[in-house]
Amino acid sequence: MGLISTPKLDDEAGRLAALERTEILDTPRDPAFDRITSLVRMMLGVPISAITFVDGNRSWFKSMQGLDGDGSARDISFCHHTIQSSGMTVVPDTALDSGFQDNPFVRNDPHVSSYCGAPLQTPDGYNIGTLCAVDTVSRPFSEAQIAILKELAALAMEQVDLRRIAQTDPLTGALSRRAITAVLAAELERYARYERCASLLLLDVDHFKAVNDTHGPAKGVEVLKAVVDCCEALIRPNDAFGRIGGEEFVIVLADTDLTSAMTAAERYRQAIAGLDIGGLKVTASFGVASVADCASVEAWLDLADKGLYAAKAGGRNRCEAAKGGETAS
């Protein structure tokens, strides 16, 4: 996949929308991207390489080799210049370049002296980030090295596309287990850093095996898709909905304590109970757990599962909150 020769440089709103569609920002580090930046360092002989995505205010590192940190302000970022270009940005000596010689990353640590950046371009022509090679001494970049960086940038965008595909459950269109697990991990980290609460709803379609046995697998798929459509119609923009297996789904409620999460779970429960799926009625049971009671994704899912088990044992089509190993309706 090569870079498109006529990028859309004057449509910032469209560029930001294209970046948002990738759902890449603030995701955990990924070995696939780290391998690309490692290759840049080896093949171009530079101490620093990064895969950076640029939103409205910042340049965020998906992968950084050779420096610490997770990003910088957009206006002082070399990547800001690269995404505004129709091609590669090559700066052999920053001290001699009027556009970069006063940049704080040139004048201060890490004392960038040379830079080569390739835009990360979406198939519809938006530059959403960069792959760059950075050195602390001035140096030229050969045509072969520039071509290598360009090809590795295309490979990085292929990884973005593959990641997006892997995020979606192929049967229902909900987020995949891998994707929803990443959301849970991000909420755990956010709680650890900022004490921003979040809650998890674990829901299971009641008597789903009987639906399959009585009405056939095709009807079972229809039921799952109807439940997904129902939940996605109710979900807030900052929340996430995914399928973790079989007839079991997860809803992650951002900035939501346990009491509010129980209210939300009841709203989802009633909506599912009100569905008419070709004359068939279904219900769902819910287990609810707060991030405040958990130290890991596995512990969070396990706690919600205790609530779900209590809901099933209590007669199904109900919501149960689990807290500290106890459950409460």
Secondary structure by P-SEA (a helix, b strand, c coil): cccccccccccaaaaaaaaaaaccccccccaaaaaaaaaaaaaacccccccccccccbbbbccccccccccccccccaaaaaaaccbbbbbcccccccccccccccccccccccbbbbbbccccccccccccccccbbbbbcaaaaaaaaaaaaaaaaaaaaaaaaacccccccccaaaaaaaaaaaaaaaaaccbbbbbbbbbbcaaaaaaaaccaaaaaaaaaaaaaaaaaaccccbbbbbcccccbbbbbccccaaaaaaaaaaaaaaaaacccccbbbbbbbbbbbccccccaaaaaaaaaaaaaaaaaacccbbbbbccccccc
